[in-house]
Amino acid sequence: MGGPSRSEQFLDRAELYALYLLSTVQGQGLGSKLVSHVMEHSKSFGHTNMLVWVLKGNRALQFYRRTGAIIVGEKEIEIGGEPHTEIAMEWGQLSI
């Protein structure tokens, strides 16, 4: 789920690589618990900040905002030959 940042511009941060929940369990606090777990794991390795990359328009942007993440950057990527914008969101303190 997470580890050291894979982005050159954010090498000093931890990164949440992926988080997916079935729609049937969304809204029950599981996502927040999983993010919190990755934060605790990251802290044990000395990280004080964590980021996640989210596709523009993804509902997860609102979820991450509610957990305290802020937008710190964006980049253009290609998926299946189509251009997409990925948004970098960061938690400045590793706690929810």
Secondary structure, DSSP 8 states (H G I E B T S, - for coil): -EEE---GGGTTSEEE------GGGTTSSHHHHHHHHHHHHHHHTT---EEEEEETT-THHHHHHHTT-EEEEEEEEEETTEEEEEEEEEESSS--
